[in-house]
Amino acid sequence: MTTIDEGQSLVTLINVFDVSPDKADQLIAVLNEATRGVMRTMPGFVSANIHKSLDGARVINYAQWRSKADFEAMRSHPQAGLHMKAAAELAQKFDPTLCEVVAVHSA
Amino acid sequence: MTTIDEGQSLVTLINVFDVSPDKADQLIAVLNEATRGVMRTMPGFVSANIHKSLDGARVINYAQWRSKADFEAMRSHPQAGLHMKAAAELAQKFDPTLCEVVAVHSA
């Protein structure tokens, strides 16, 4: 289970992949495998939360890292690069944003 | 505090606003006010989690609703429409995706 809270000192990567709906499940499998095999072993990994759009044309990774430095260290790791290349090749485009939580409202 | 879990039967709206960095905080204020004043009172609202990109050029709302029908009912509510119009006018563009959680990986 992942938690989102204003008090957490984390960086959040929100990466939106546009994908042909017939390749969405394959892209999800690549992201799951990359997370299990590589990301989880890297310093500062907190969580990865994979979403599929209801129309199947997007896959979104909502990922949390301890710090921007940890995230950037992961990005420059060769193994992570291989997985990201595989994901990028399945997608039509991807659009990552590195951000911080500024407000949490609950019911 | 918000939780993300595979077992939750929810829909998630991920809405990416592109914004001039000098208007990001104003946009965040509009989204906070809309959430407090309107969204929270609507049936099926679960959470809204407002993010600001580290470069200030994006604001992202990660919002959870009980169902797609609840989300759509909110969208057609006149008060919600006014707030969404105010947010849209502050942004250069916005790009919403309605999705479901397919995998959660934690450290």
Backbone of each chain as ProteinMPNN parsed JSONL, in Angstrom:
{"seq_chain_A": "MTTIDEGQSLVTLINVFDVSPDKADQLIAVLNEATRGVMRTMPGFVSANIHKSLDGARVINYAQWRSKADFEAMRSHPQAGLHMKAAAELAQKFDPTLCEVVAVHSA", "coords_chain_A": {"N_chain_A": [[0.834, -1.197, 0.0], [0.486, 2.209, -0.806], [1.154, 5.478, 0.43], [0.042, 8.862, 0.331], [1.047, 11.94, 1.41], [1.206, 15.186, 2.872], [3.209, 15.62, 4.667], [5.301, 13.985, 4.003], [8.637, 13.78, 3.031], [9.406, 13.597, 0.067], [10.174, 12.915, -3.412], [8.021, 12.89, -6.228], [7.493, 11.048, -9.111], [5.6, 11.465, -11.946], [4.711, 9.75, -14.618], [3.519, 9.807, -17.781], [2.493, 7.645, -20.186], [1.688, 7.482, -23.553], [-0.034, 5.112, -25.426], [-0.623, 2.549, -27.824], [-3.71, 0.92, -27.502], [-3.632, -1.877, -27.787], [-1.121, -2.512, -26.959], [-0.912, -1.851, -24.336], [-1.034, -3.622, -22.099], [1.291, -5.055, -22.395], [3.186, -3.046, -22.045], [2.634, -2.409, -19.383], [3.478, -4.799, -18.207], [6.225, -4.65, -18.718], [6.91, -2.396, -17.176], [6.217, -3.319, -14.624], [8.028, -5.43, -14.362], [10.469, -4.08, -14.551], [10.316, -2.564, -12.241], [10.192, -4.497, -10.212], [12.569, -5.909, -10.717], [14.702, -4.073, -10.858], [14.263, -1.24, -10.008], [13.283, -1.45, -7.35], [15.484, -2.325, -5.99], [17.125, -0.198, -5.805], [18.766, 2.504, -4.069], [16.689, 4.605, -2.116], [14.264, 4.148, -3.373], [10.781, 4.271, -3.043], [8.026, 3.775, -3.795], [6.142, 2.389, -6.563], [3.44, 2.928, -8.638], [1.291, 1.611, -10.77], [-0.843, 2.603, -13.306], [-3.667, 2.146, -15.457], [-5.336, 3.621, -18.147], [-8.904, 4.069, -18.489], [-9.721, 3.865, -21.095], [-7.656, 2.482, -22.193], [-5.568, 3.671, -23.605], [-3.545, 4.911, -22.313], [-0.83, 4.57, -20.016], [0.107, 5.093, -16.732], [2.672, 5.856, -14.535], [2.931, 6.361, -11.166], [5.266, 7.275, -9.134], [7.301, 7.122, -6.191], [10.135, 8.603, -4.728], [12.888, 8.843, -2.442], [14.455, 11.117, -2.656], [15.407, 13.721, -5.003], [18.012, 13.337, -5.841], [18.389, 10.572, -5.439], [16.545, 9.609, -7.305], [17.715, 10.547, -9.676], [20.136, 9.184, -9.63], [19.226, 6.59, -10.037], [18.239, 6.871, -12.654], [20.567, 7.074, -14.129], [21.647, 4.623, -14.011], [22.811, 1.716, -15.66], [21.194, -0.674, -15.944], [18.612, 0.198, -15.313], [18.297, 1.975, -17.378], [18.108, 0.256, -19.608], [15.619, -0.973, -19.146], [13.978, 1.271, -19.241], [14.3, 2.019, -21.845], [13.087, -0.137, -23.159], [10.443, 0.248, -22.316], [9.942, 2.77, -23.425], [10.047, 2.158, -26.123], [7.763, 0.683, -26.532], [5.808, 2.532, -26.142], [3.96, 5.309, -27.584], [4.613, 7.808, -26.89], [6.172, 9.404, -24.067], [5.888, 11.176, -21.001], [7.362, 12.532, -18.518], [7.029, 13.927, -15.212], [8.579, 15.479, -12.531], [7.756, 15.956, -9.237], [6.372, 17.561, -6.251], [4.31, 16.91, -3.397], [1.759, 19.157, -2.618], [-0.711, 19.567, -1.415], [-3.137, 17.638, 0.335], [-6.3, 16.355, 0.234], [-8.896, 14.748, 1.872], [-11.842, 12.663, 1.914]], "CA_chain_A": [[0.0, 0.0, 0.0], [1.22, 3.47, -0.917], [0.473, 6.611, 1.056], [0.377, 10.217, -0.119], [0.856, 12.818, 2.562], [1.966, 16.423, 2.752], [4.351, 15.608, 5.572], [6.372, 13.128, 3.496], [9.677, 14.497, 2.287], [9.677, 12.692, -1.052], [9.825, 13.43, -4.733], [7.084, 12.028, -6.942], [7.565, 11.039, -10.571], [4.361, 11.064, -12.613], [5.147, 9.515, -15.998], [2.344, 9.483, -18.593], [2.822, 6.994, -21.455], [0.64, 7.268, -24.556], [0.241, 3.776, -25.959], [-1.685, 1.885, -28.566], [-4.373, 0.063, -26.504], [-3.258, -3.295, -27.892], [0.198, -2.72, -26.335], [-0.921, -1.328, -22.961], [-0.725, -4.661, -21.106], [2.709, -5.377, -22.558], [3.908, -1.943, -21.395], [2.464, -2.597, -17.932], [4.346, -5.918, -17.815], [7.614, -4.149, -18.717], [7.075, -1.511, -16.015], [6.206, -4.167, -13.423], [9.281, -6.19, -14.321], [11.537, -3.115, -14.254], [10.2, -2.166, -10.829], [10.573, -5.641, -9.368], [13.933, -6.376, -10.966], [15.75, -3.054, -10.743], [13.958, -0.034, -9.222], [13.125, -1.764, -5.924], [16.789, -2.584, -5.373], [17.934, 1.025, -5.829], [18.615, 3.334, -2.868], [15.735, 5.708, -2.169], [12.972, 3.756, -3.949], [9.701, 4.196, -2.051], [6.92, 3.023, -4.376], [5.725, 2.609, -7.956], [2.008, 2.621, -8.7], [1.037, 1.58, -12.205], [-2.248, 2.839, -13.64], [-4.075, 1.993, -16.863], [-6.522, 4.451, -18.383], [-10.105, 3.275, -18.752], [-9.795, 3.624, -22.544], [-6.516, 1.649, -22.591], [-4.609, 4.402, -24.444], [-2.485, 5.481, -21.478], [-0.352, 3.907, -18.813], [0.724, 6.144, -15.915], [3.401, 5.42, -13.349], [3.022, 7.333, -10.062], [6.361, 6.668, -8.368], [7.852, 7.957, -5.116], [11.552, 8.412, -4.383], [13.269, 9.564, -1.216], [15.013, 12.432, -3.005], [15.724, 13.929, -6.411], [19.341, 12.736, -6.083], [18.184, 9.119, -5.575], [15.88, 9.395, -8.588], [18.673, 10.767, -10.761], [21.11, 8.09, -9.599], [18.57, 5.462, -10.695], [18.155, 7.143, -14.1], [21.855, 6.916, -14.815], [22.071, 3.231, -13.842], [22.633, 1.035, -16.957], [20.071, -1.628, -15.932], [17.374, 0.988, -15.375], [18.256, 2.523, -18.742], [17.62, -0.805, -20.51], [14.184, -1.125, -18.928], [13.281, 2.478, -19.693], [14.329, 1.967, -23.307], [12.053, -1.101, -23.554], [9.136, 0.898, -22.101], [9.808, 3.866, -24.399], [9.811, 1.594, -27.448], [6.378, 0.219, -26.606], [4.905, 3.685, -26.064], [4.02, 6.298, -28.654], [5.319, 8.944, -26.288], [6.07, 9.42, -22.614], [5.988, 12.559, -20.542], [7.563, 12.469, -17.074], [7.092, 15.15, -14.401], [9.076, 15.289, -11.17], [7.001, 16.955, -8.479], [6.206, 17.388, -4.81], [2.915, 17.026, -2.935], [1.537, 20.424, -1.918], [-1.94, 19.521, -0.616], [-3.887, 16.377, 0.335], [-7.676, 16.506, 0.729], [-9.586, 13.451, 1.929], [-13.293, 12.74, 2.177]], "C_chain_A": [[0.872, 1.252, 0.0], [0.439, 4.558, -0.197], [0.977, 7.919, 0.454], [0.064, 11.151, 1.039], [1.707, 14.068, 2.374], [3.244, 16.391, 3.581], [5.526, 14.774, 5.07], [7.387, 13.973, 2.73], [10.171, 13.595, 1.163], [9.615, 13.476, -2.343], [8.943, 12.391, -5.415], [7.317, 12.18, -8.429], [6.2, 10.619, -11.103], [4.694, 10.97, -14.1], [3.955, 9.001, -16.815], [2.809, 8.917, -19.932], [1.574, 6.959, -22.335], [0.966, 5.96, -25.264], [-0.934, 3.318, -26.816], [-2.362, 0.887, -27.612], [-3.996, -1.413, -26.602], [-1.867, -3.572, -27.299], [0.234, -2.308, -24.865], [-0.504, -2.404, -21.956], [0.741, -5.094, -21.177], [3.576, -4.295, -21.879], [3.821, -2.065, -19.87], [3.372, -3.722, -17.436], [5.81, -5.474, -17.753], [7.862, -3.27, -17.49], [7.087, -2.313, -14.707], [7.537, -4.901, -13.26], [10.451, -5.261, -13.961], [11.515, -2.742, -12.772], [10.679, -3.283, -9.921], [12.058, -5.96, -9.487], [15.001, -5.343, -10.66], [15.399, -1.935, -9.757], [13.93, -0.327, -7.713], [14.444, -1.982, -5.222], [17.616, -1.303, -5.247], [17.713, 1.844, -4.557], [17.575, 4.427, -3.087], [14.421, 5.37, -2.835], [11.929, 3.655, -2.835], [8.515, 3.403, -2.607], [6.788, 3.315, -5.859], [4.296, 2.107, -8.054], [1.575, 2.759, -10.155], [-0.47, 1.667, -12.453], [-2.468, 2.604, -15.138], [-5.322, 2.84, -17.072], [-7.705, 3.575, -18.761], [-10.251, 2.983, -20.239], [-8.598, 2.826, -23.068], [-5.422, 2.374, -23.355], [-3.499, 5.084, -23.643], [-2.117, 4.538, -20.353], [0.388, 4.989, -18.022], [1.406, 5.51, -14.711], [3.476, 6.576, -12.355], [4.049, 6.746, -9.099], [6.916, 7.644, -7.344], [9.303, 7.579, -4.846], [11.889, 9.284, -3.189], [13.762, 10.97, -1.525], [15.237, 12.509, -4.507], [17.065, 13.269, -6.761], [19.213, 11.22, -6.259], [17.536, 8.795, -6.917], [16.877, 9.528, -9.736], [19.758, 9.688, -10.806], [20.521, 6.851, -10.28], [18.569, 5.652, -12.206], [19.473, 6.896, -14.819], [22.402, 5.494, -14.66], [21.804, 2.465, -15.141], [21.43, 0.094, -17.006], [18.724, -0.906, -16.041], [17.196, 1.555, -16.773], [17.71, 1.518, -19.745], [16.104, -0.958, -20.396], [13.414, 0.088, -19.459], [13.245, 2.531, -21.217], [13.228, 1.012, -23.81], [10.655, -0.484, -23.407], [8.912, 1.975, -23.161], [9.488, 3.32, -25.788], [8.387, 1.08, -27.627], [5.387, 1.379, -26.655], [5.02, 4.554, -27.305], [4.777, 7.522, -28.167], [5.241, 8.805, -24.783], [6.472, 10.791, -22.123], [6.109, 12.568, -19.01], [7.581, 13.843, -16.415], [7.577, 14.778, -13.005], [8.433, 16.366, -10.3], [6.989, 16.647, -6.986], [4.726, 17.558, -4.473], [2.756, 18.353, -2.214], [0.244, 20.431, -1.093], [-2.614, 18.159, -0.768], [-5.252, 16.642, 0.969], [-8.327, 15.131, 0.739], [-11.061, 13.651, 2.273], [-13.546, 12.705, 3.676]], "O_chain_A": [[1.868, 1.333, 0.719], [-0.792, 4.56, -0.211], [2.152, 8.066, 0.117], [-1.043, 11.148, 1.577], [2.79, 14.014, 1.791], [4.232, 17.045, 3.247], [6.62, 14.838, 5.632], [7.018, 14.785, 1.881], [11.199, 12.927, 1.28], [9.067, 14.578, -2.378], [9.095, 11.186, -5.211], [7.338, 13.293, -8.954], [5.696, 9.55, -10.76], [4.931, 11.983, -14.759], [3.449, 7.906, -16.572], [3.442, 9.618, -20.721], [0.527, 6.467, -21.915], [2.11, 5.729, -25.655], [-2.086, 3.663, -26.555], [-1.674, 0.089, -26.976], [-4.036, -2.125, -25.599], [-1.478, -4.731, -27.152], [1.277, -2.399, -24.217], [0.292, -2.132, -21.057], [1.35, -5.449, -20.168], [4.572, -4.607, -21.225], [4.804, -1.851, -19.161], [3.968, -3.612, -16.365], [6.546, -5.871, -16.85], [8.902, -3.385, -16.841], [7.866, -2.022, -13.799], [8.091, -4.98, -12.163], [11.314, -5.622, -13.162], [12.561, -2.622, -12.134], [11.457, -3.065, -8.993], [12.724, -6.244, -8.492], [16.102, -5.703, -10.242], [16.128, -1.699, -8.794], [14.472, 0.431, -6.909], [14.533, -1.846, -4.001], [18.691, -1.318, -4.648], [16.603, 1.879, -4.026], [17.578, 5.096, -4.12], [13.527, 6.215, -2.871], [12.173, 3.025, -1.806], [8.046, 2.464, -1.964], [7.254, 4.343, -6.351], [3.981, 1.003, -7.611], [1.501, 3.861, -10.7], [-1.256, 0.909, -11.886], [-1.582, 2.831, -15.962], [-6.255, 2.788, -16.271], [-7.533, 2.476, -19.287], [-10.84, 1.969, -20.614], [-8.532, 2.524, -24.26], [-4.428, 1.75, -23.725], [-2.627, 5.746, -24.207], [-2.953, 3.815, -19.812], [1.205, 5.719, -18.585], [0.802, 4.735, -13.969], [4.017, 7.637, -12.664], [3.741, 5.829, -8.337], [6.993, 8.846, -7.597], [9.651, 6.402, -4.75], [11.265, 10.319, -2.953], [13.521, 11.903, -0.758], [15.253, 11.49, -5.197], [17.226, 12.713, -7.847], [19.86, 10.644, -7.134], [17.92, 7.835, -7.586], [16.88, 8.714, -10.66], [20.24, 9.324, -11.878], [21.219, 6.146, -11.008], [18.859, 4.719, -12.955], [19.481, 6.544, -15.999], [23.501, 5.199, -15.129], [20.699, 2.542, -15.68], [20.716, 0.065, -18.009], [17.824, -1.34, -16.76], [16.082, 1.612, -17.292], [16.937, 1.881, -20.631], [15.397, -1.058, -21.399], [12.342, -0.051, -20.047], [12.284, 3.023, -21.807], [12.525, 1.324, -24.771], [9.794, -0.672, -24.266], [7.823, 2.081, -23.726], [8.745, 3.944, -26.546], [7.869, 1.046, -28.743], [4.268, 1.231, -27.147], [6.041, 4.543, -27.993], [5.485, 8.182, -28.928], [4.332, 8.151, -24.271], [7.284, 11.48, -22.74], [5.106, 12.605, -18.297], [8.087, 14.807, -16.989], [7.04, 13.865, -12.377], [8.552, 17.556, -10.594], [7.513, 15.632, -6.528], [3.991, 18.257, -5.171], [3.523, 18.657, -1.3], [0.119, 21.227, -0.162], [-2.656, 17.596, -1.862], [-5.336, 17.101, 2.108], [-8.313, 14.427, -0.27], [-11.458, 14.668, 2.843], [-14.697, 12.759, 4.11]]}, "seq_chain_B": "MTTIDEGQSLVTLINVFDVSPDKADQLIAVLNEATRGVMRTMPGFVSANIHKSLDGARVINYAQWRSKADFEAMRSHPQAGLHMKAAAELAQKFDPTLCEVVAVHSA", "coords_chain_B": {"N_chain_B": [[-4.498, 11.756, 4.841], [-3.75, 9.881, 1.95], [-4.396, 6.747, 0.377], [-3.025, 4.358, -1.888], [-3.957, 1.484, -3.504], [-4.125, -1.807, -4.805], [-6.39, -3.245, -4.254], [-8.442, -1.463, -3.925], [-11.574, -0.394, -5.045], [-11.804, 1.9, -7.084], [-11.987, 4.883, -9.132], [-9.366, 6.717, -10.658], [-8.463, 10.008, -11.246], [-6.069, 11.577, -13.136], [-4.844, 14.599, -13.597], [-3.111, 16.704, -15.6], [-1.828, 19.85, -15.534], [-0.446, 22.274, -17.582], [1.39, 25.139, -16.881], [2.223, 28.594, -16.605], [5.058, 29.29, -14.689], [4.829, 31.473, -12.914], [2.17, 31.538, -12.359], [1.532, 29.225, -11.079], [1.133, 28.866, -8.279], [-1.216, 30.261, -7.879], [-2.98, 28.75, -9.41], [-2.87, 26.374, -7.93], [-4.079, 27.295, -5.589], [-6.683, 27.776, -6.531], [-7.449, 25.14, -7.185], [-7.298, 23.929, -4.661], [-9.277, 25.389, -3.318], [-11.539, 24.753, -4.843], [-11.682, 22.037, -4.298], [-12.067, 21.967, -1.506], [-14.426, 23.497, -1.292], [-16.346, 22.469, -3.064], [-15.862, 19.837, -4.403], [-15.384, 18.031, -2.254], [-17.851, 17.866, -1.1], [-19.354, 16.36, -2.755], [-21.073, 13.352, -3.772], [-19.238, 10.328, -3.534], [-16.656, 11.352, -3.63], [-13.288, 10.758, -2.876], [-10.49, 11.429, -2.55], [-8.242, 14.23, -3.141], [-5.183, 15.101, -4.456], [-2.799, 17.375, -4.605], [-0.168, 18.295, -6.673], [2.957, 19.944, -7.311], [5.188, 20.668, -9.899], [8.772, 20.309, -9.815], [10.039, 22.237, -11.301], [8.104, 24.142, -11.457], [6.391, 24.462, -13.627], [4.263, 22.824, -13.988], [1.18, 21.64, -12.655], [-0.302, 19.03, -10.953], [-3.144, 17.13, -10.448], [-3.974, 14.429, -8.529], [-6.562, 12.521, -8.193], [-9.088, 10.707, -6.431], [-12.033, 8.85, -6.975], [-15.125, 7.266, -6.065], [-16.466, 5.945, -8.106], [-16.775, 5.842, -11.726], [-19.208, 6.898, -12.495], [-19.845, 8.603, -10.334], [-17.775, 10.457, -10.601], [-18.42, 11.564, -13.098], [-20.916, 12.678, -12.54], [-20.146, 14.724, -10.805], [-18.669, 16.284, -12.635], [-20.67, 17.349, -14.212], [-21.941, 19.09, -12.578], [-22.996, 22.383, -11.87], [-21.555, 24.156, -10.092], [-19.058, 22.898, -9.825], [-18.254, 23.07, -12.435], [-17.799, 25.849, -12.723], [-15.528, 26.205, -11.099], [-13.735, 24.56, -12.455], [-13.53, 25.887, -14.818], [-12.265, 28.246, -13.992], [-9.8, 27.174, -13.212], [-8.919, 26.139, -15.659], [-8.585, 28.488, -17.105], [-6.378, 29.634, -15.926], [-4.383, 27.9, -16.614], [-2.115, 26.834, -19.221], [-2.704, 24.636, -20.625], [-4.609, 21.622, -20.105], [-4.752, 18.189, -19.209], [-6.54, 15.596, -18.725], [-6.708, 12.245, -17.374], [-8.59, 9.386, -16.918], [-8.343, 6.663, -14.84], [-7.39, 3.326, -13.674], [-5.925, 1.596, -10.892], [-3.387, -0.708, -11.474], [-1.163, -2.022, -10.495], [0.755, -2.099, -7.496], [3.791, -1.345, -6.102], [5.914, -1.568, -3.374], [8.647, -0.354, -1.329]], "CA_chain_B": [[-3.594, 10.845, 4.156], [-4.356, 9.125, 0.855], [-3.753, 5.461, 0.129], [-3.168, 3.743, -3.214], [-3.912, 0.042, -3.289], [-4.762, -2.551, -5.904], [-7.682, -3.78, -3.828], [-9.472, -0.426, -3.862], [-12.394, -0.302, -6.252], [-11.936, 3.341, -7.269], [-11.366, 5.424, -10.341], [-8.382, 7.76, -10.373], [-8.275, 11.051, -12.254], [-4.763, 12.237, -13.105], [-5.039, 15.774, -14.462], [-1.832, 17.423, -15.721], [-1.976, 21.224, -16.0], [0.744, 23.058, -17.935], [1.117, 26.476, -16.357], [3.346, 29.51, -16.453], [5.468, 29.13, -13.285], [4.368, 32.58, -12.05], [0.75, 31.332, -12.033], [1.342, 27.888, -10.502], [0.571, 28.927, -6.925], [-2.604, 30.712, -8.03], [-3.721, 27.568, -9.866], [-2.971, 25.477, -6.769], [-5.087, 27.882, -4.685], [-8.002, 27.521, -7.135], [-7.758, 23.703, -7.04], [-7.568, 23.682, -3.235], [-10.565, 25.994, -2.978], [-12.563, 23.942, -5.512], [-11.789, 20.761, -3.59], [-12.683, 22.208, -0.188], [-15.753, 24.094, -1.374], [-17.315, 21.752, -3.904], [-15.615, 18.401, -4.656], [-15.512, 17.243, -1.018], [-19.263, 17.709, -0.723], [-20.043, 15.571, -3.78], [-21.081, 11.902, -3.509], [-18.198, 9.517, -4.172], [-15.318, 11.933, -3.522], [-12.405, 10.038, -1.952], [-9.352, 12.296, -2.225], [-7.569, 15.017, -4.176], [-3.795, 15.251, -4.034], [-2.289, 18.384, -5.529], [1.285, 18.263, -6.817], [3.593, 21.004, -8.097], [6.447, 20.157, -10.439], [9.944, 20.96, -9.21], [10.349, 23.425, -12.112], [6.991, 25.092, -11.343], [5.653, 24.61, -14.886], [3.123, 21.911, -14.009], [0.435, 21.292, -11.457], [-0.971, 17.758, -11.248], [-4.109, 16.658, -9.455], [-4.186, 12.976, -8.481], [-7.816, 12.492, -7.436], [-9.758, 9.401, -6.387], [-13.499, 8.852, -6.867], [-15.661, 5.924, -5.812], [-16.842, 5.311, -9.373], [-16.805, 6.719, -12.896], [-20.496, 7.602, -12.482], [-19.726, 9.705, -9.365], [-16.908, 11.465, -11.21], [-19.164, 12.242, -14.171], [-21.957, 13.501, -11.917], [-19.457, 15.932, -10.348], [-18.304, 17.094, -13.798], [-21.818, 18.042, -14.793], [-22.491, 19.983, -11.564], [-22.653, 23.758, -12.261], [-20.517, 24.739, -9.226], [-17.775, 22.292, -10.205], [-17.926, 23.644, -13.746], [-17.233, 27.188, -12.511], [-14.162, 26.045, -10.585], [-12.879, 23.972, -13.493], [-13.3, 26.961, -15.785], [-11.241, 29.125, -13.399], [-8.512, 26.468, -13.293], [-8.536, 26.046, -17.079], [-8.155, 29.802, -17.573], [-5.033, 29.91, -15.398], [-3.432, 26.964, -17.212], [-1.91, 26.895, -20.674], [-3.407, 23.465, -21.149], [-4.763, 20.581, -19.1], [-4.827, 16.904, -19.886], [-7.005, 14.633, -17.719], [-6.824, 10.816, -17.697], [-9.334, 8.59, -15.933], [-7.658, 5.367, -14.881], [-7.492, 2.411, -12.525], [-4.639, 1.099, -10.401], [-3.205, -2.11, -11.856], [-0.096, -2.645, -9.692], [1.408, -1.257, -6.481], [5.062, -1.915, -5.625], [6.479, -0.747, -2.296], [10.02, -0.695, -0.959]], "C_chain_B": [[-4.357, 10.026, 3.109], [-3.641, 7.784, 0.721], [-4.03, 4.998, -1.304], [-2.997, 2.248, -3.017], [-4.617, -0.645, -4.451], [-6.165, -3.008, -5.541], [-8.799, -2.743, -3.797], [-10.262, -0.409, -5.164], [-12.741, 1.168, -6.475], [-11.588, 3.691, -8.704], [-10.452, 6.571, -9.915], [-8.336, 8.72, -11.544], [-6.877, 11.626, -12.074], [-4.834, 13.373, -14.119], [-3.769, 16.623, -14.446], [-2.096, 18.798, -16.314], [-0.602, 21.779, -16.365], [0.453, 24.501, -17.559], [2.392, 27.324, -16.406], [3.759, 29.485, -14.978], [5.003, 30.272, -12.375], [2.88, 32.459, -11.699], [0.484, 30.003, -11.325], [0.674, 27.959, -9.126], [-0.885, 29.39, -6.937], [-3.498, 29.538, -8.47], [-3.912, 26.577, -8.715], [-4.038, 25.987, -5.803], [-6.498, 27.633, -5.216], [-8.399, 26.049, -6.959], [-8.06, 23.348, -5.58], [-8.956, 24.189, -2.844], [-11.718, 25.18, -3.595], [-12.784, 22.638, -4.755], [-12.501, 20.947, -2.264], [-14.147, 22.62, -0.317], [-16.782, 23.239, -2.081], [-17.064, 20.236, -3.938], [-15.883, 17.547, -3.409], [-16.951, 17.0, -0.617], [-20.007, 16.773, -1.677], [-19.997, 14.081, -3.436], [-19.926, 11.208, -4.239], [-16.815, 10.127, -4.146], [-14.499, 11.144, -2.51], [-11.198, 10.906, -1.57], [-8.937, 13.124, -3.43], [-6.186, 15.342, -3.637], [-3.099, 16.154, -5.052], [-0.763, 18.385, -5.485], [1.753, 19.466, -7.634], [4.914, 20.451, -8.614], [7.621, 20.945, -9.867], [10.343, 22.204, -10.0], [9.204, 24.447, -12.122], [6.102, 25.211, -12.576], [4.477, 23.642, -15.02], [2.488, 21.799, -12.64], [-0.344, 20.028, -11.812], [-1.904, 17.405, -10.095], [-4.271, 15.147, -9.597], [-5.407, 12.783, -7.573], [-8.468, 11.125, -7.531], [-11.259, 9.599, -6.202], [-13.982, 7.413, -6.719], [-15.983, 5.197, -7.107], [-16.784, 6.338, -10.498], [-18.105, 7.525, -12.914], [-20.459, 8.785, -11.507], [-18.879, 10.83, -9.947], [-17.675, 12.255, -12.267], [-20.293, 13.121, -13.627], [-21.348, 14.812, -11.411], [-19.167, 16.855, -11.535], [-19.479, 17.88, -14.36], [-22.488, 18.98, -13.781], [-22.053, 21.426, -11.871], [-21.535, 24.379, -11.411], [-19.13, 24.201, -9.57], [-17.317, 22.869, -11.537], [-17.29, 25.02, -13.625], [-15.781, 27.103, -12.047], [-13.232, 25.507, -11.667], [-12.567, 25.0, -14.564], [-12.195, 27.908, -15.273], [-9.859, 28.48, -13.482], [-8.015, 26.428, -14.733], [-8.02, 27.384, -17.589], [-6.76, 30.174, -17.072], [-3.968, 29.047, -16.074], [-3.26, 27.24, -18.697], [-2.653, 25.74, -21.339], [-3.61, 22.491, -20.006], [-5.153, 19.295, -19.792], [-5.223, 15.837, -18.866], [-7.033, 13.194, -18.245], [-7.578, 10.128, -16.563], [-8.773, 7.171, -15.985], [-7.932, 4.52, -13.644], [-6.095, 1.937, -12.148], [-4.495, -0.36, -10.827], [-2.095, -2.802, -11.058], [0.486, -1.638, -8.721], [2.649, -2.005, -5.994], [5.599, -1.007, -4.515], [7.878, -1.245, -1.929], [10.016, -1.76, 0.135]], "O_chain_B": [[-5.463, 9.547, 3.36], [-2.431, 7.694, 0.927], [-5.111, 5.215, -1.851], [-2.01, 1.799, -2.434], [-5.584, -0.122, -5.005], [-7.027, -3.144, -6.409], [-9.97, -3.096, -3.659], [-9.685, -0.409, -6.251], [-13.823, 1.626, -6.107], [-10.969, 2.897, -9.411], [-10.726, 7.289, -8.954], [-8.19, 8.306, -12.694], [-6.532, 12.106, -10.995], [-4.878, 13.148, -15.328], [-3.398, 17.187, -13.417], [-2.534, 18.91, -17.459], [0.312, 21.756, -15.54], [-0.612, 25.027, -17.882], [3.499, 26.807, -16.262], [2.909, 29.642, -14.101], [4.804, 30.056, -11.179], [2.384, 33.191, -10.842], [-0.663, 29.69, -11.006], [-0.249, 27.194, -8.844], [-1.687, 28.963, -6.106], [-4.61, 29.361, -7.973], [-4.993, 26.01, -8.55], [-4.813, 25.2, -5.259], [-7.405, 27.317, -4.447], [-9.545, 25.748, -6.625], [-8.967, 22.564, -5.3], [-9.707, 23.515, -2.138], [-12.739, 24.95, -2.949], [-13.917, 22.187, -4.589], [-13.417, 20.197, -1.926], [-15.001, 22.161, 0.442], [-17.964, 23.276, -1.738], [-17.93, 19.448, -3.555], [-16.514, 16.493, -3.485], [-17.251, 16.054, 0.111], [-21.164, 16.432, -1.432], [-19.01, 13.599, -2.879], [-19.674, 11.473, -5.414], [-15.867, 9.487, -4.6], [-14.969, 10.887, -1.402], [-10.923, 11.091, -0.385], [-9.23, 12.782, -4.575], [-6.038, 15.799, -2.504], [-2.846, 15.762, -6.192], [-0.151, 18.466, -4.419], [1.05, 19.944, -8.525], [5.673, 19.838, -7.863], [7.475, 22.106, -9.484], [10.923, 23.132, -9.436], [9.331, 25.507, -12.735], [5.148, 25.989, -12.568], [3.781, 23.637, -16.035], [3.161, 21.854, -11.611], [-0.979, 19.968, -12.865], [-1.505, 17.384, -8.931], [-4.656, 14.651, -10.656], [-5.304, 12.869, -6.35], [-8.414, 10.466, -8.569], [-11.698, 10.406, -5.383], [-13.338, 6.472, -7.184], [-15.801, 3.984, -7.207], [-16.747, 7.544, -10.254], [-18.109, 8.694, -13.299], [-20.983, 9.854, -11.818], [-19.213, 12.007, -9.809], [-17.583, 13.482, -12.317], [-20.588, 14.178, -14.184], [-21.945, 15.878, -11.56], [-19.39, 18.063, -11.454], [-19.295, 18.959, -14.923], [-23.502, 19.6, -14.099], [-20.87, 21.671, -12.107], [-20.66, 25.057, -11.95], [-18.153, 24.949, -9.604], [-16.129, 23.125, -11.737], [-16.341, 25.328, -14.347], [-14.917, 27.831, -12.536], [-12.086, 25.94, -11.784], [-11.484, 24.995, -15.149], [-11.312, 28.313, -16.029], [-8.87, 29.149, -13.783], [-6.834, 26.654, -14.996], [-7.111, 27.417, -18.419], [-6.047, 30.94, -17.72], [-2.793, 29.413, -16.105], [-4.14, 27.805, -19.345], [-3.156, 25.856, -22.456], [-2.862, 22.525, -19.029], [-5.805, 19.311, -20.836], [-4.362, 15.243, -18.217], [-7.342, 12.957, -19.412], [-7.233, 10.28, -15.391], [-8.733, 6.552, -17.048], [-8.61, 4.944, -12.707], [-5.197, 1.886, -12.989], [-5.388, -1.168, -10.567], [-2.081, -4.029, -10.954], [0.688, -0.473, -9.063], [2.565, -3.144, -5.535], [5.721, 0.202, -4.712], [8.237, -2.395, -2.184], [11.079, -2.185, 0.586]]}, "name": "protein", "num_of_chains": 2, "seq": "MTTIDEGQSLVTLINVFDVSPDKADQLIAVLNEATRGVMRTMPGFVSANIHKSLDGARVINYAQWRSKADFEAMRSHPQAGLHMKAAAELAQKFDPTLCEVVAVHSAMTTIDEGQSLVTLINVFDVSPDKADQLIAVLNEATRGVMRTMPGFVSANIHKSLDGARVINYAQWRSKADFEAMRSHPQAGLHMKAAAELAQKFDPTLCEVVAVHSA"}
